[in-house]
């Protein structure tokens, strides 16, 4: 059975510095990566209309005109040419493919199919009465903002600044929440994982210690109609070409993959060759890290695989650190030869923290525009840039650093914990999650196929 994701792509916001010689810890890099995926949201009209009282925040955003050409009718709901073109341009923009007409035209067939599938999913969610409240959507937005160190409302402001109505993101989140709840409801008793099953899963994992496993991402594009296979093949070939030119894999996966891993940017987590379709498994073992394979025909469609890392099952020692940061911004440009009174005060506030414990740093950061905790447990050997990694490596546990001056302000860092763990160990909770994700993935694909088989879909040229 193909395995689904093992961990979210965006579980840990990144570390970034503006200048190699200065340490500036920020969630900006993670925010930009997140936006590259989240800006691929569907147009407001891509969802069936809801009463105004049930609309998400920004529900008053204007929907595309319904007077343009109809390209598909899905159980009575229409998909318009404006929606298809807008969705294709949105992906092209966020993937740095440009907005030229030829790009939009290349994407048109697959985007149309995706919008049809989204209609089917939302129709089924509504038919079964699966509740998705405005508060559910708002909570998801708050979680995204909090995980990336953004103040409330900042994500919507970023979308508006990019010319995207926030309603597009809210509708996408609503659709994803509803479909996820529907699939888990569909599982019924299969969604209850017993202790004996978990124990067997963990034992089998330990028995494979030392065998190779691979950290991979996927894009799965289904082929429901054999007559459409040549067209789908041309599309997946084009996707691979764009990925190799630098299009972010998570952006393409979120937009085009029909696997449940699409919600995490295509991340399948650590996977053994025998967990893939045999045609894919034989290829993964020969790929170097960073490679993207040509599309592989598998049961149900085409799969595109990107290999990120390799390791041995059960063996991956790493040093993890938790940090606290306090940042004191400058209100004007810094001239090191003539600092302002405000800049001197910022340095003095930072100096007062030197050598103090993590709670003091966290308290000093309260109310600032950067989170005190930059991302939970962070892996030291992959921390970027190297200058920041070197600073964190040299800090003693439980004592704040000296002030680190940057052009934007003064930063103080404190290492709260530092320990070495075997990241490849499989805990019972992780085993339960993997088993459940496998079942969710299988149920999702089966349900989507059933919806298409029963649907009345009129595709128009």
DRENLO-127774 format. One line per 2 residues: their letters; for each residue x, y, z of C-alpha. Coordinates in steps of 0.25 Angstrom, whole numbers. Layout:
# residues N
A = X,Y,Z | ...
//
This chain:
# residues 461
XX = 0,0,0 | 5,14,-3
XX = 8,21,10 | 3,36,12
XX = 11,47,19 | 19,45,31
XX = 20,59,36 | 15,73,31
XX = 24,81,22 | 23,94,30
XX = 24,88,44 | 37,96,47
XX = 38,111,43 | 51,114,37
XX = 63,122,42 | 69,133,34
XX = 79,144,35 | 80,156,26
XX = 95,157,27 | 104,145,29
XX = 112,152,40 | 99,156,48
XX = 89,146,55 | 75,150,52
XX = 65,140,56 | 52,141,48
XX = 39,134,43 | 40,142,30
XX = 46,131,22 | 35,121,27
XX = 24,131,24 | 29,133,10
XX = 29,118,7 | 16,117,13
XX = 10,128,5 | 15,121,-8
XX = 6,110,-5 | -6,117,2
XX = -7,127,-10 | -11,115,-19
XX = -25,116,-13 | -37,114,-22
XX = -45,126,-26 | -57,130,-18
XX = -67,124,-28 | -60,111,-28
XX = -69,107,-16 | -84,105,-16
XX = -91,118,-11 | -94,118,3
XX = -104,127,11 | -97,141,15
XX = -99,137,30 | -90,125,28
XX = -79,132,20 | -65,132,25
XX = -58,145,28 | -56,154,16
XX = -69,147,10 | -73,160,4
XX = -61,159,-6 | -66,160,-20
XX = -68,147,-28 | -64,145,-42
XX = -75,148,-52 | -83,137,-56
XX = -87,143,-69 | -75,137,-76
XX = -73,124,-84 | -77,111,-76
XX = -66,100,-77 | -73,90,-69
XX = -86,87,-61 | -84,78,-49
XX = -97,72,-44 | -103,85,-48
XX = -92,94,-42 | -84,102,-53
XX = -69,104,-55 | -66,116,-63
XX = -55,120,-72 | -52,132,-63
XX = -50,122,-51 | -41,113,-59
XX = -32,125,-65 | -31,131,-51
XX = -27,119,-44 | -17,116,-55
XX = -11,130,-54 | -11,129,-39
XX = -2,117,-40 | 7,122,-51
XX = 9,135,-43 | 13,127,-30
XX = 21,117,-37 | 29,128,-45
XX = 24,123,-58 | 19,137,-63
XX = 5,140,-67 | 6,138,-82
XX = -6,133,-89 | 2,120,-93
XX = 4,117,-79 | -10,118,-75
XX = -14,110,-88 | -5,99,-84
XX = -10,98,-70 | -25,99,-74
XX = -29,85,-76 | -23,80,-62
XX = -28,92,-55 | -42,90,-61
XX = -42,76,-56 | -37,80,-42
XX = -48,90,-41 | -58,79,-45
XX = -53,70,-34 | -54,81,-24
XX = -68,83,-27 | -71,68,-25
XX = -64,69,-11 | -71,81,-6
XX = -85,75,-11 | -82,63,-4
XX = -78,70,9 | -91,78,8
XX = -100,66,5 | -95,59,17
XX = -97,71,26 | -82,71,30
XX = -81,84,39 | -70,94,36
XX = -72,107,43 | -66,121,41
XX = -59,119,55 | -53,106,49
XX = -47,114,37 | -43,126,46
XX = -36,116,56 | -28,110,44
XX = -24,124,40 | -19,127,54
XX = -11,114,54 | -4,118,41
XX = -1,132,46 | 4,127,60
XX = 12,116,54 | 19,126,45
XX = 21,137,55 | 10,146,49
XX = 1,156,57 | -14,154,55
XX = -19,158,41 | -5,158,35
XX = -8,147,26 | -20,153,20
XX = -12,166,18 | -1,158,10
XX = -12,152,1 | -18,166,-2
XX = -4,172,-4 | -2,161,-15
XX = -16,164,-21 | -23,152,-16
XX = -36,153,-8 | -35,146,6
XX = -48,139,3 | -40,130,-7
XX = -32,125,4 | -43,124,14
XX = -51,116,4 | -40,106,1
XX = -38,104,16 | -53,101,18
XX = -52,91,6 | -40,84,12
XX = -46,83,26 | -59,78,21
XX = -53,67,12 | -43,63,23
XX = -55,61,33 | -63,54,23
XX = -52,44,20 | -50,41,34
XX = -65,39,36 | -65,30,25
XX = -54,21,32 | -63,18,44
XX = -57,7,52 | -45,6,43
XX = -41,20,49 | -39,13,62
XX = -25,8,63 | -23,-3,74
XX = -11,-5,83 | -8,-18,78
XX = -7,-13,63 | 2,-1,68
XX = 11,-11,75 | 12,-20,62
XX = 15,-8,54 | 26,-3,63
XX = 32,-17,64 | 32,-18,49
XX = 39,-4,48 | 50,-9,58
XX = 52,-21,50 | 56,-13,38
XX = 67,-5,45 | 78,-2,36
XX = 70,-4,23 | 70,9,14
XX = 58,18,14 | 55,31,7
XX = 49,45,10 | 41,48,-2
XX = 30,57,-7 | 20,53,-18
XX = 10,59,-28 | -1,49,-31
XX = -10,52,-44 | -21,42,-46
XX = -25,37,-60 | -40,34,-59
XX = -43,33,-73 | -33,24,-82
XX = -36,34,-94 | -31,45,-86
XX = -18,38,-83 | -9,45,-94
XX = -14,59,-89 | -11,56,-75
XX = 3,50,-79 | 6,63,-86
XX = 2,71,-74 | 10,63,-64
XX = 22,64,-73 | 20,79,-73
XX = 20,79,-58 | 33,72,-57
XX = 39,81,-67 | 35,93,-58
XX = 39,87,-45 | 53,85,-51
XX = 53,99,-55 | 51,103,-41
XX = 36,103,-38 | 35,100,-23
XX = 30,85,-21 | 20,89,-10
XX = 14,99,-18 | 11,90,-30
XX = 7,78,-21 | -3,87,-13
XX = -9,92,-26 | -9,79,-35
XX = -7,66,-27 | -20,58,-24
XX = -13,51,-12 | -16,55,2
XX = -2,58,4 | -5,71,-5
XX = -9,78,8 | 5,77,13
XX = 12,81,0 | 13,66,-5
XX = 21,62,7 | 21,46,8
XX = 31,46,20 | 41,35,22
XX = 37,23,13 | 43,10,9
XX = 44,5,-6 | 34,-6,-3
XX = 23,4,1 | 23,10,-13
XX = 17,4,-25 | 28,-6,-30
XX = 30,3,-42 | 33,15,-33
XX = 41,7,-23 | 51,3,-33
XX = 54,17,-37 | 55,24,-23
XX = 66,15,-19 | 75,20,-31
XX = 72,35,-29 | 81,44,-23
XX = 76,54,-13 | 70,66,-19
XX = 66,59,-32 | 52,59,-38
XX = 48,46,-45 | 40,46,-58
XX = 25,43,-57 | 23,28,-54
XX = 10,21,-58 | 4,15,-46
XX = -10,9,-43 | -20,20,-44
XX = -11,31,-50 | 3,37,-51
XX = 12,39,-39 | 23,49,-39
XX = 34,47,-28 | 44,57,-22
XX = 55,51,-13 | 60,60,-2
XX = 68,51,7 | 73,37,10
XX = 76,29,23 | 76,16,29
XX = 63,11,36 | 64,14,51
XX = 77,21,51 | 78,37,50
XX = 85,44,62 | 83,59,62
XX = 85,70,72 | 72,78,75
XX = 71,91,82 | 60,100,87
XX = 62,115,87 | 56,128,92
XX = 58,141,85 | 56,155,89
XX = 57,166,78 | 58,181,80
XX = 55,188,67 | 61,201,62
XX = 52,212,58 | 61,218,48
XX = 73,214,39 | 85,210,47
XX = 98,218,46 | 108,211,54
XX = 117,223,55 | 105,232,60
XX = 94,223,67 | 82,230,72
XX = 77,231,86 | 66,220,82
XX = 76,211,77 | 85,212,89
XX = 73,209,98 | 70,197,90
XX = 84,192,92 | 84,195,107
XX = 71,187,108 | 77,175,101
XX = 90,176,109 | 81,175,122
XX = 77,161,117 | 92,156,115
XX = 94,143,123 | 80,142,128
XX = 71,130,127 | 60,127,116
XX = 48,132,124 | 54,146,125
XX = 57,146,110 | 43,141,107
XX = 37,152,116 | 45,163,109
XX = 40,158,96 | 25,159,100
XX = 17,169,92 | 28,169,81
XX = 26,167,66 | 34,154,67
XX = 31,141,74 | 39,138,86
XX = 39,123,82 | 44,123,67
XX = 40,109,64 | 40,98,75
XX = 51,88,75 | 61,91,63
XX = 71,82,57 | 85,89,59
XX = 92,83,48 | 82,88,37
XX = 80,102,43 | 83,112,33
XX = 91,121,31 | 104,115,36
XX = 107,127,44 | 94,126,52
XX = 97,111,54 | 111,114,59
XX = 106,125,69 | 95,115,74
XX = 105,104,76 | 114,113,84
XX = 103,117,94 | 103,110,108
XX = 89,105,112 | 80,114,120
XX = 88,127,118 | 85,138,108
XX = 95,143,98 | 101,157,97
XX = 94,167,89 | 94,163,74
XX = 93,176,66 | 86,176,52
XX = 82,187,43 | 68,186,47
XX = 70,184,62 | 77,177,74
XX = 75,162,76 | 77,153,88
XX = 77,138,88 | 76,128,98
XX = 78,112,97 | 67,106,106
XX = 70,92,103 | 80,84,95
XX = 80,69,94 | 83,58,84
XX = 72,48,79 | 70,37,70
XX = 60,44,60 | 58,30,53
XX = 52,24,65 | 37,21,63
XX = 28,24,75 | 14,18,77
XX = 8,31,74 | 15,33,61
XX = 12,18,58 | -3,21,60
XX = -2,34,51 | 4,26,40
XX = -6,15,40 | -17,25,41
XX = -11,33,29 | -10,21,20
XX = -25,18,23 | -29,32,20
XX = -22,33,7 | -28,20,2
XX = -42,24,7 | -40,38,0
XX = -36,32,-13 | -48,22,-13
XX = -58,33,-9 | -53,42,-20
XX = -54,31,-31 | -68,28,-26
XX = -73,42,-27 | -67,44,-41
XX = -74,31,-45 | -88,35,-40
XX = -87,49,-44 | -93,56,-56
XX = -82,64,-62 | -84,72,-75
XX = -70,76,-80 | -71,87,-91
X = -61,92,-101
//
